[in-house]
Amino acid sequence: CGKCLIKLLSFVSLLFSVSLRAYISLAAELGLWFILRPGPYICAEWDLGGMPSWLLRDPDLKLRTTYPGFTEAVDSFFDQLIPKVAPYQVIFSHFLFY
């Protein structure tokens, strides 16, 4: 369900605000580049392209489409994620690609 996804992504966003920034900073200190692949579809080699399997609980969901319940949740996720990682982009900090 879209509301369930938004609640989960809000929790994940809270974790990201602490742990993801620390992880990216550690990579930078070690001279490593960090490649962020936030999705919603990240690759064919991951089950469901990296999307959580519980999305399939919504009987109306059509994966990799513009289904509103899915795109609204993705928009909410990006609205929270992108501002947190934008300062680390390669054009600003030279070590994050996405």
BELQUIQUI-V80977 format. One record per run of one state. SS is the DSSP state (H for helix, E for strand, C for the rest). FROM is the first residue (numbers start at 0). TO is the last residue. Records with the same first field share a line. If there is no record, write none. Layout:
# BELQUIQUI-V80977
SS: FROM-TO / FROM-TO
This chain:
# BELQUIQUI-V80977
C: 0-0 / 29-32 / 35-45 / 50-51 / 57-66 / 93-94 / 97-97
H: 1-28 / 46-49 / 52-56 / 67-87 / 89-92
E: 33-34 / 88-88 / 95-96
